Amino acid sequence: MPDPDSAPAELGPGARDFGHVASAPSGNVRRLLDLSTGHLPRADRDRLERVRETDNASPPASCLAGPYGWLFSVATDLVPELWGHSAALPAILARARALGCDYVLLDSDGPVDEVLPFVARQSG
């Protein structure tokens, strides 16, 4: 195993070689699809915000809320009575599954995926 404190010449002085980390078991590494919150219509964003504000225990799939967006586990099922009206969230989760991702991060500063519909942010 290489000494992480001795950097190969191509890394430059003071750099550390973490090449041995790449051999970590694949079960320890998860893929994440990073997207703009603009991929969700305003009604869905408002609904997720109400879930966050009320600490409601029934967000779609496994979801964590933050000040700038949401982190979803890419579950294979949504609770239809809660999110059956939304075409956006199932499409986002399906896109993540197709890309082999375990999580989706919907972030206000996240990138736009040209494959998914994008809703311009509305003020107010």
Sequence and secondary structure as in RCSB ss.txt:
>XXXX:A:sequence
MPDPDSAPAELGPGARDFGHVASAPSGNVRRLLDLSTGHLPRADRDRLERVRETDNASPPASCLAGPYGWLFSVA
TDLVPELWGHSAALPAILARARALGCDYVLLDSDGPVDEVLPFVARQSG
>XXXX:A:secstr
   TTS  GGG TT    GGGGGS GGG   EEEEEGGGS HHHHHHHHHHHHHT S  SSSEEEETTEEEEE  
S   HHHHTT SHHHHHHHHHHHTT SEEEEETT    TTS        
